[in-house]
């Protein structure tokens, strides 16, 4: 379902408000529902895949939300080297990954699981924890941590 430009502006504004709230509240990343709401507003209606990271400090407080890679209707290329560079640039102690599935089906693919393992291995070399990887569908959001994959 395509959304209008005005609807997209509303969703983008809501995501900015949630991002600000997440930065201002010191324990915001201990609220999985707040993270899910933020990601839903940011990613649920995007018509191409977007791979993102929420860079966190050692107390899991948000440092920065970054759209790292943009893809096509059904895939996005993710480069671990670039992810590590961004994490180090933000001096992150932890990271939450997220990407959308424009099909609306949130079930992670084998490729999603493989890239998450590669990212975890690469970041672990720098003592950066991968807290979760969330796949945003419509209306479901699947958490790798909840499935025991992280």
C-alpha positions in Angstrom: 0.0 0.0 0.0 1.5 3.3 -1.1 1.3 6.3 1.2 0.9 9.9 0.2 3.8 12.4 0.5 1.8 14.1 3.3 1.4 10.9 5.2 5.1 10.2 4.8 5.9 13.7 6.3 3.7 12.8 9.3 5.5 9.5 9.8 8.9 11.2 9.4 7.9 13.8 12.0 6.7 11.1 14.4 10.0 9.3 14.0 12.0 12.4 14.7 9.9 13.0 17.9 10.5 9.5 19.1 14.3 9.7 18.3 14.5 12.9 20.3 12.6 11.2 23.2 14.9 8.2 23.0 18.0 10.5 23.3 16.5 12.5 26.2 15.4 9.6 28.3 18.4 7.9 29.8 16.9 4.3 29.9 15.1 4.5 26.6 16.7 1.4 25.0 15.5 -0.7 27.9 12.0 -0.2 26.4 11.6 -2.6 23.5 8.2 -1.1 22.7 9.7 2.4 22.2 12.3 1.0 19.9 9.6 -0.9 17.9 7.4 2.2 17.7 10.3 4.2 16.4 11.3 1.7 13.8 7.7 1.2 12.7 7.4 5.0 12.0 10.7 5.0 10.2 10.6 1.9 8.2 7.2 0.2 7.9 6.1 2.2 4.8 9.4 2.5 2.9 9.1 0.9 -0.5 12.7 -0.3 -0.7 14.9 -2.0 1.8 16.8 0.2 4.2 19.4 -1.2 6.7 19.8 0.9 9.8 21.7 1.0 13.1 20.9 2.5 16.4 24.3 3.2 17.9 24.3 3.0 21.7 26.6 3.9 24.5 27.7 1.4 27.2 24.4 2.1 29.2 22.4 1.4 26.0 21.4 5.0 25.6 20.9 6.2 22.0 23.9 8.0 20.5 22.6 8.1 16.9 20.2 6.5 14.5 21.7 6.0 11.0 20.3 4.7 7.7 23.4 2.9 6.6 22.4 1.2 3.3 19.5 1.6 0.8 18.5 -1.3 -1.4 15.9 -2.4 -3.9 12.4 -3.8 -3.4 13.7 -7.1 -1.9 17.4 -6.6 -0.9 20.1 -4.3 0.4 23.8 -4.8 0.3 25.4 -4.5 3.7 29.1 -4.0 4.2 30.5 -5.0 7.6 33.6 -2.7 7.1 31.4 0.3 6.7 29.3 -0.6 9.7 32.4 -1.0 11.9 33.6 2.4 10.7 30.3 4.1 11.7 30.2 2.3 15.1 33.8 3.5 15.9 33.0 7.0 14.6 30.1 7.2 17.1 32.2 5.6 19.8 29.4 3.1 20.3 29.5 0.4 23.0 26.5 -1.4 21.5 24.3 -1.4 18.4 20.8 -2.5 17.4 20.3 -3.2 13.7 17.1 -2.9 11.9 15.8 -3.2 8.3 12.5 -3.4 6.6 10.9 -5.9 4.4 8.8 -3.9 1.9 6.7 -7.1 1.2 5.3 -6.7 4.7 6.5 -10.2 5.8 8.8 -9.7 8.7 10.3 -13.2 8.8 14.1 -13.0 8.5 15.8 -14.6 5.6 18.9 -16.8 5.7 20.8 -13.9 4.2 19.5 -11.7 7.1 20.8 -14.2 9.6 24.2 -14.6 7.9 24.9 -10.8 7.7 23.9 -10.5 11.3 26.4 -13.1 12.3 29.1 -11.4 10.2 28.4 -8.0 11.7 28.4 -9.5 15.2 31.8 -11.1 14.6 33.3 -7.9 13.1 32.0 -5.7 15.9 33.1 -8.1 18.6 36.7 -7.5 17.6 36.2 -3.9 18.8 34.2 -4.8 21.9 31.0 -3.5 20.5 27.9 -5.6 21.4 25.1 -6.4 19.0 22.0 -6.1 21.2 19.4 -7.0 18.5 18.5 -7.0 14.9 14.8 -6.2 14.1 13.1 -6.9 10.9 10.2 -4.5 10.2 7.2 -5.8 8.3 3.6 -4.8 8.4 2.4 -5.1 11.0 4.8 -7.5 12.6 8.4 -6.8 13.8 10.6 -9.8 14.4 13.5 -9.6 16.9 16.6 -11.8 16.5 17.2 -11.5 20.3 13.7 -12.7 21.1 14.2 -15.7 18.8 17.5 -16.5 20.6 19.7 -15.8 17.5 21.7 -13.1 19.3 
